[in-house]
């Protein structure tokens, strides 16, 4: 593998879920707006606060999995594992929200939080895309949609993020009377993160190659 190091897919997926859930909560805490992939469940958690952000995320991910099966016109067993991974991700969102308030809130810190969360999400999503395992549905959806439509992943990712922003803006505006959860950081991330994930992926590919217990099955 040209001197590259093996990165097992199982710990890679666990790390991606952990840091991505932290990245989502940190971006929201920065005040720059929530990440696009979590903006829809966030909007529902504001409109219908009886359920937590983590629970709404789980529901949203289930809808994405169902949509992929409909587009593929068949039942895909591996998507069920992705659904389980999404549940863990959703629970971790709630866990991070329990302690995130201990961080300082000065403006300089909030800028650092946004930049850090952006980088974390780029590398986390790039890592999950390479682990050769079913991944969190919000990350799986654009990757699978790119495969179904044969459109380049960065374009699909940006389109998916922008659609999430539009839904969030409409839902919060008409139900709350204001646009909630969307900031300059959200918009910036939505239009650039697809490219950022590509750059992060290139950096990872120079150092590592990935195998999981499903690798042989995927190559078969």
VOVEXSE-691253 format. One record per residue (C-alpha): residue number from 1; residue in three letters; x negated, y negated, z negated. Coordinates in steps of 0.001 Angstrom, whole numbers, padded with zeros to 6 digits. Example, Ala and Ser with C-alpha at 12.3 -4.5 7.8 and 13.67 -1.06 7.14 Angstrom:
<nodes>
node num: 1, residu: ALA, px: -012300, py: 004500, pz: -007800
node num: 2, residu: SER, px: -013670, py: 001060, pz: -007140
</nodes>
This chain:
<nodes>
node num: 1, residu: UNK, px: 000000, py: 000000, pz: 000000
node num: 2, residu: UNK, px: -002913, py: -002352, pz: 000796
node num: 3, residu: UNK, px: -003918, py: -002695, pz: -002853
node num: 4, residu: UNK, px: -000439, py: -003640, pz: -004049
node num: 5, residu: UNK, px: 000676, py: -002505, pz: -007484
node num: 6, residu: UNK, px: 003674, py: -000253, pz: -008015
node num: 7, residu: UNK, px: 006576, py: -001948, pz: -009798
node num: 8, residu: UNK, px: 009178, py: 000582, pz: -010840
node num: 9, residu: UNK, px: 012667, py: -000443, pz: -009809
node num: 10, residu: UNK, px: 014255, py: 000410, pz: -013152
node num: 11, residu: UNK, px: 012269, py: -002065, pz: -015310
node num: 12, residu: UNK, px: 012361, py: -004553, pz: -012414
node num: 13, residu: UNK, px: 016169, py: -004499, pz: -012492
node num: 14, residu: UNK, px: 016256, py: -004782, pz: -016292
node num: 15, residu: UNK, px: 013901, py: -007771, pz: -016163
node num: 16, residu: UNK, px: 015913, py: -009406, pz: -013356
node num: 17, residu: UNK, px: 019189, py: -009079, pz: -015279
node num: 18, residu: UNK, px: 017618, py: -010496, pz: -018429
node num: 19, residu: UNK, px: 015956, py: -013512, pz: -016834
node num: 20, residu: UNK, px: 018807, py: -014266, pz: -014421
node num: 21, residu: UNK, px: 021356, py: -014405, pz: -017232
node num: 22, residu: UNK, px: 019012, py: -016706, pz: -019145
node num: 23, residu: UNK, px: 018452, py: -018837, pz: -016033
node num: 24, residu: UNK, px: 022195, py: -019340, pz: -015524
node num: 25, residu: UNK, px: 022770, py: -020448, pz: -019127
node num: 26, residu: UNK, px: 019648, py: -022640, pz: -019147
node num: 27, residu: UNK, px: 020727, py: -024432, pz: -015967
node num: 28, residu: UNK, px: 024131, py: -025138, pz: -017511
node num: 29, residu: UNK, px: 022467, py: -026346, pz: -020728
node num: 30, residu: UNK, px: 020250, py: -028717, pz: -018735
node num: 31, residu: UNK, px: 023323, py: -030787, pz: -017909
node num: 32, residu: UNK, px: 022509, py: -030670, pz: -014198
node num: 33, residu: UNK, px: 025387, py: -028272, pz: -013581
node num: 34, residu: UNK, px: 025784, py: -024522, pz: -013583
node num: 35, residu: UNK, px: 024270, py: -022309, pz: -010900
node num: 36, residu: UNK, px: 026474, py: -021805, pz: -007847
node num: 37, residu: UNK, px: 026830, py: -018050, pz: -008364
node num: 38, residu: UNK, px: 028299, py: -018629, pz: -011825
node num: 39, residu: UNK, px: 030283, py: -021754, pz: -011017
node num: 40, residu: UNK, px: 033513, py: -019907, pz: -010126
node num: 41, residu: UNK, px: 033753, py: -017891, pz: -013370
node num: 42, residu: UNK, px: 032686, py: -021023, pz: -015255
node num: 43, residu: UNK, px: 035589, py: -022931, pz: -013691
node num: 44, residu: UNK, px: 038015, py: -020196, pz: -014744
node num: 45, residu: UNK, px: 036565, py: -020219, pz: -018279
node num: 46, residu: UNK, px: 037325, py: -023961, pz: -018443
node num: 47, residu: UNK, px: 040806, py: -023681, pz: -016967
node num: 48, residu: UNK, px: 041694, py: -020528, pz: -018932
node num: 49, residu: UNK, px: 039422, py: -020631, pz: -022020
node num: 50, residu: UNK, px: 041136, py: -017622, pz: -023610
node num: 51, residu: UNK, px: 038422, py: -015547, pz: -021921
node num: 52, residu: UNK, px: 034688, py: -016246, pz: -022242
node num: 53, residu: UNK, px: 032277, py: -017118, pz: -019445
node num: 54, residu: UNK, px: 030888, py: -013591, pz: -019621
node num: 55, residu: UNK, px: 034337, py: -012012, pz: -019256
node num: 56, residu: UNK, px: 035291, py: -014203, pz: -016303
node num: 57, residu: UNK, px: 031930, py: -013390, pz: -014725
node num: 58, residu: UNK, px: 032733, py: -009691, pz: -015032
node num: 59, residu: UNK, px: 036134, py: -010227, pz: -013373
node num: 60, residu: UNK, px: 034587, py: -012275, pz: -010558
node num: 61, residu: UNK, px: 031949, py: -009637, pz: -009935
node num: 62, residu: UNK, px: 034625, py: -006963, pz: -009728
node num: 63, residu: UNK, px: 036393, py: -008997, pz: -007037
node num: 64, residu: UNK, px: 033138, py: -009263, pz: -005053
node num: 65, residu: UNK, px: 032585, py: -005486, pz: -005220
node num: 66, residu: UNK, px: 036144, py: -004857, pz: -004032
node num: 67, residu: UNK, px: 035629, py: -007313, pz: -001156
node num: 68, residu: UNK, px: 032484, py: -005496, pz: -000015
node num: 69, residu: UNK, px: 034272, py: -002132, pz: 000006
node num: 70, residu: UNK, px: 037099, py: -003639, pz: 002036
node num: 71, residu: UNK, px: 034626, py: -005056, pz: 004561
node num: 72, residu: UNK, px: 032810, py: -001716, pz: 004808
node num: 73, residu: UNK, px: 036179, py: 000067, pz: 005014
node num: 74, residu: UNK, px: 034996, py: 002817, pz: 002688
node num: 75, residu: UNK, px: 034309, py: 003617, pz: -000937
node num: 76, residu: UNK, px: 030648, py: 003012, pz: -001845
node num: 77, residu: UNK, px: 029675, py: 004918, pz: -005035
node num: 78, residu: UNK, px: 026537, py: 002850, pz: -005652
node num: 79, residu: UNK, px: 028705, py: -000242, pz: -005977
node num: 80, residu: UNK, px: 030119, py: 001221, pz: -009214
node num: 81, residu: UNK, px: 026621, py: 001161, pz: -010707
node num: 82, residu: UNK, px: 026333, py: -002440, pz: -009573
node num: 83, residu: UNK, px: 029591, py: -003115, pz: -011403
node num: 84, residu: UNK, px: 028059, py: -001658, pz: -014592
node num: 85, residu: UNK, px: 024940, py: -003793, pz: -014168
node num: 86, residu: UNK, px: 027211, py: -006796, pz: -013734
node num: 87, residu: UNK, px: 028896, py: -005999, pz: -017039
node num: 88, residu: UNK, px: 025525, py: -006071, pz: -018836
node num: 89, residu: UNK, px: 024696, py: -009361, pz: -017099
node num: 90, residu: UNK, px: 028019, py: -010840, pz: -018218
node num: 91, residu: UNK, px: 027473, py: -009797, pz: -021826
node num: 92, residu: UNK, px: 023981, py: -011310, pz: -021791
node num: 93, residu: UNK, px: 025475, py: -014637, pz: -020685
node num: 94, residu: UNK, px: 027504, py: -014703, pz: -023891
node num: 95, residu: UNK, px: 024447, py: -013669, pz: -025930
node num: 96, residu: UNK, px: 022314, py: -016492, pz: -024523
node num: 97, residu: UNK, px: 025106, py: -018997, pz: -025151
node num: 98, residu: UNK, px: 025004, py: -018077, pz: -028851
node num: 99, residu: UNK, px: 021431, py: -019318, pz: -029364
node num: 100, residu: UNK, px: 020772, py: -021812, pz: -026532
node num: 101, residu: UNK, px: 021925, py: -024775, pz: -028660
node num: 102, residu: UNK, px: 018770, py: -024569, pz: -030785
node num: 103, residu: UNK, px: 016771, py: -026052, pz: -027878
node num: 104, residu: UNK, px: 016122, py: -029820, pz: -027884
node num: 105, residu: UNK, px: 018372, py: -031954, pz: -025684
node num: 106, residu: UNK, px: 016261, py: -035007, pz: -024820
node num: 107, residu: UNK, px: 016389, py: -036062, pz: -021167
node num: 108, residu: UNK, px: 012817, py: -034969, pz: -020447
node num: 109, residu: UNK, px: 013581, py: -031526, pz: -021834
node num: 110, residu: UNK, px: 016744, py: -031250, pz: -019736
node num: 111, residu: UNK, px: 014763, py: -031957, pz: -016575
node num: 112, residu: UNK, px: 012298, py: -029236, pz: -017575
node num: 113, residu: UNK, px: 015180, py: -026842, pz: -018263
node num: 114, residu: UNK, px: 016630, py: -027369, pz: -014801
node num: 115, residu: UNK, px: 013315, py: -026905, pz: -013000
node num: 116, residu: UNK, px: 012522, py: -023837, pz: -015082
node num: 117, residu: UNK, px: 015961, py: -022315, pz: -014541
node num: 118, residu: UNK, px: 015705, py: -022895, pz: -010781
node num: 119, residu: UNK, px: 012367, py: -021071, pz: -010585
node num: 120, residu: UNK, px: 013610, py: -018301, pz: -012885
node num: 121, residu: UNK, px: 016671, py: -017670, pz: -010732
node num: 122, residu: UNK, px: 014669, py: -017683, pz: -007492
node num: 123, residu: UNK, px: 012228, py: -015093, pz: -008791
node num: 124, residu: UNK, px: 014905, py: -013129, pz: -010627
node num: 125, residu: UNK, px: 017113, py: -012755, pz: -007566
node num: 126, residu: UNK, px: 014121, py: -011968, pz: -005333
node num: 127, residu: UNK, px: 013062, py: -009311, pz: -007827
node num: 128, residu: UNK, px: 016504, py: -007752, pz: -007978
node num: 129, residu: UNK, px: 016695, py: -007678, pz: -004173
node num: 130, residu: UNK, px: 013553, py: -005487, pz: -004148
node num: 131, residu: UNK, px: 014180, py: -003073, pz: -007002
node num: 132, residu: UNK, px: 015832, py: -000479, pz: -004709
node num: 133, residu: UNK, px: 018740, py: -000112, pz: -007119
node num: 134, residu: UNK, px: 022308, py: -001430, pz: -007120
node num: 135, residu: UNK, px: 022099, py: -004934, pz: -008538
node num: 136, residu: UNK, px: 024338, py: -007559, pz: -010131
node num: 137, residu: UNK, px: 027344, py: -008081, pz: -007805
node num: 138, residu: UNK, px: 026753, py: -011830, pz: -007425
node num: 139, residu: UNK, px: 023289, py: -010998, pz: -006046
node num: 140, residu: UNK, px: 024466, py: -007874, pz: -004228
node num: 141, residu: UNK, px: 027258, py: -009627, pz: -002341
node num: 142, residu: UNK, px: 025150, py: -011970, pz: -000159
node num: 143, residu: UNK, px: 022567, py: -009222, pz: 000447
node num: 144, residu: UNK, px: 025208, py: -006721, pz: 001558
node num: 145, residu: UNK, px: 027121, py: -009342, pz: 003547
node num: 146, residu: UNK, px: 023912, py: -010154, pz: 005422
node num: 147, residu: UNK, px: 023575, py: -006451, pz: 006240
node num: 148, residu: UNK, px: 027218, py: -006172, pz: 007347
node num: 149, residu: UNK, px: 027216, py: -009298, pz: 009500
node num: 150, residu: UNK, px: 023568, py: -009067, pz: 010641
node num: 151, residu: UNK, px: 023119, py: -012723, pz: 009730
node num: 152, residu: UNK, px: 019868, py: -013788, pz: 008036
node num: 153, residu: UNK, px: 020028, py: -013575, pz: 004237
node num: 154, residu: UNK, px: 019060, py: -017230, pz: 003548
node num: 155, residu: UNK, px: 021969, py: -018433, pz: 005696
node num: 156, residu: UNK, px: 024407, py: -016061, pz: 004009
node num: 157, residu: UNK, px: 023132, py: -017026, pz: 000559
node num: 158, residu: UNK, px: 023534, py: -020746, pz: 001207
node num: 159, residu: UNK, px: 027003, py: -020216, pz: 002699
node num: 160, residu: UNK, px: 028064, py: -018120, pz: -000296
node num: 161, residu: UNK, px: 026777, py: -020692, pz: -002787
node num: 162, residu: UNK, px: 028445, py: -023603, pz: -001004
node num: 163, residu: UNK, px: 031740, py: -021687, pz: -000896
node num: 164, residu: UNK, px: 031480, py: -021091, pz: -004649
node num: 165, residu: UNK, px: 030963, py: -024817, pz: -005183
node num: 166, residu: UNK, px: 034012, py: -025688, pz: -003088
node num: 167, residu: UNK, px: 036198, py: -023250, pz: -005032
node num: 168, residu: UNK, px: 034908, py: -024590, pz: -008348
node num: 169, residu: UNK, px: 035456, py: -028204, pz: -007347
node num: 170, residu: UNK, px: 039003, py: -027518, pz: -006167
node num: 171, residu: UNK, px: 039963, py: -025396, pz: -009175
node num: 172, residu: UNK, px: 038691, py: -027804, pz: -011828
node num: 173, residu: UNK, px: 039965, py: -030919, pz: -010033
node num: 174, residu: UNK, px: 043525, py: -029690, pz: -009598
node num: 175, residu: UNK, px: 043774, py: -027912, pz: -012971
node num: 176, residu: UNK, px: 041724, py: -030213, pz: -015214
node num: 177, residu: UNK, px: 042047, py: -033506, pz: -013357
node num: 178, residu: UNK, px: 038288, py: -033746, pz: -012910
node num: 179, residu: UNK, px: 035454, py: -031848, pz: -011283
node num: 180, residu: UNK, px: 033720, py: -029912, pz: -014044
node num: 181, residu: UNK, px: 030494, py: -027910, pz: -014136
node num: 182, residu: UNK, px: 029059, py: -029253, pz: -010888
node num: 183, residu: UNK, px: 026119, py: -031609, pz: -011094
node num: 184, residu: UNK, px: 023346, py: -032784, pz: -008826
node num: 185, residu: UNK, px: 021338, py: -029738, pz: -009852
node num: 186, residu: UNK, px: 024112, py: -027379, pz: -008796
node num: 187, residu: UNK, px: 024392, py: -028945, pz: -005374
node num: 188, residu: UNK, px: 020615, py: -029076, pz: -004891
node num: 189, residu: UNK, px: 020287, py: -025424, pz: -005874
node num: 190, residu: UNK, px: 023156, py: -024330, pz: -003636
node num: 191, residu: UNK, px: 021587, py: -025823, pz: -000507
node num: 192, residu: UNK, px: 018005, py: -024770, pz: -001245
node num: 193, residu: UNK, px: 017998, py: -021627, pz: -003381
node num: 194, residu: UNK, px: 018337, py: -019281, pz: -000404
node num: 195, residu: UNK, px: 015016, py: -020612, pz: 000878
node num: 196, residu: UNK, px: 013555, py: -020608, pz: -002625
node num: 197, residu: UNK, px: 014424, py: -016935, pz: -003055
node num: 198, residu: UNK, px: 012690, py: -016206, pz: 000254
node num: 199, residu: UNK, px: 009514, py: -017955, pz: -000915
node num: 200, residu: UNK, px: 009621, py: -016148, pz: -004262
node num: 201, residu: UNK, px: 010098, py: -012857, pz: -002430
node num: 202, residu: UNK, px: 007034, py: -013489, pz: -000271
node num: 203, residu: UNK, px: 004953, py: -014128, pz: -003398
node num: 204, residu: UNK, px: 006198, py: -010915, pz: -005021
node num: 205, residu: UNK, px: 005580, py: -008889, pz: -001837
node num: 206, residu: UNK, px: 001940, py: -009895, pz: -001800
node num: 207, residu: UNK, px: 001383, py: -008275, pz: -005192
node num: 208, residu: UNK, px: 003858, py: -005421, pz: -005592
node num: 209, residu: UNK, px: 005781, py: -002647, pz: -003881
node num: 210, residu: UNK, px: 008860, py: -001056, pz: -005432
node num: 211, residu: UNK, px: 010184, py: 002440, pz: -005963
node num: 212, residu: UNK, px: 013094, py: 003731, pz: -008036
node num: 213, residu: UNK, px: 014803, py: 007068, pz: -008609
node num: 214, residu: UNK, px: 017057, py: 006141, pz: -005673
node num: 215, residu: UNK, px: 014256, py: 005308, pz: -003234
node num: 216, residu: UNK, px: 014209, py: 008712, pz: -001490
node num: 217, residu: UNK, px: 017973, py: 008716, pz: -001167
node num: 218, residu: UNK, px: 017923, py: 005269, pz: 000439
node num: 219, residu: UNK, px: 015245, py: 006313, pz: 002908
node num: 220, residu: UNK, px: 017020, py: 009568, pz: 003800
</nodes>
